Amino acid sequence: MNYQGDDEQLGEYGEEKKKKSWLARIFRWMVYAVSLIVILITIYRCATIGTPAALKNYIMQNEQIDAAYKELKENFVMYKLETRNPFSMGDAFFIDSAYYLESAKNLQLVIRCKTSRFGDFLELFSGDSSLSPFVVYLKISETSDDVGDTAKEETVVIEEAAKEESYGSYKDSYMYYIYSFDGVEMDYAKTRLELFVFDNSLDAKAPFDEEGYIARFTLFDVNTPKTKLQAAKFMPPG
């Protein structure tokens, strides 16, 4: 009997099977390679836009905060405000952290600024640490207990941060601006906090104008989630 034809069929089948096996391996390698690239890009992005270590668990101290914490210790109340839309002016500004220190009536926040969106503007302020490229105003609005048409809204505008700092360089991808506001009274069921950012001129402070801002954030309203924090993680020992 002649089995040559069968041998040829087996050979062709074997070659086809090997070919499919190699194609499957190549496809798996491609999937692994793409997945690895995505992971590396994600890690890189997180590393480059994540909060710098120096600003994590960072609170600018003042006498009012220190006194309240020394008195209350573990009973000191503070919250992180989970701003629902932390971006403004596209991706130029981002609210990195917003903390309300209820026991000290103090609000602190960090604004991450994408330096590439401002060209040489930031460089104008790099030589004088007392000058800031931005002016911020905190608008506090509170709705009265009345309902319907009789409800009224009272507003207070804090025109100057009690304290402000910057971190980074205009040559970096991002600069960070930290602001602290004193005297912030909040009723979580009725209060809305809005932050207005204006560009600062070297001649005069930019006035508050609800139409002339370059960035605007709703930091808190009745629908904003907030997370209670352990103040001891933010406060210095003692």
Secondary structure, DSSP 8 states (H G I E B T S, - for coil): ---HHHHHHHHHHHHHHHHHHHHHHHHHHHHHHHHHHHHHHHHHHHHHHS--GGGTT-----HHHHHHHHHHGGG--EEEE--S--EETTTTEEEEEEEEEGGGTEEEEEEEEEGGGSTTTGGGGTT-TT--SEEEEEEEEEE-S--GGG--EEEEEE-S-SEEEEES-TTSSEEEEEEEEE-----TTTEEEEEEEEE--SSS-----TTS-SEEEEEE-TT--EEEE-GGGTS---
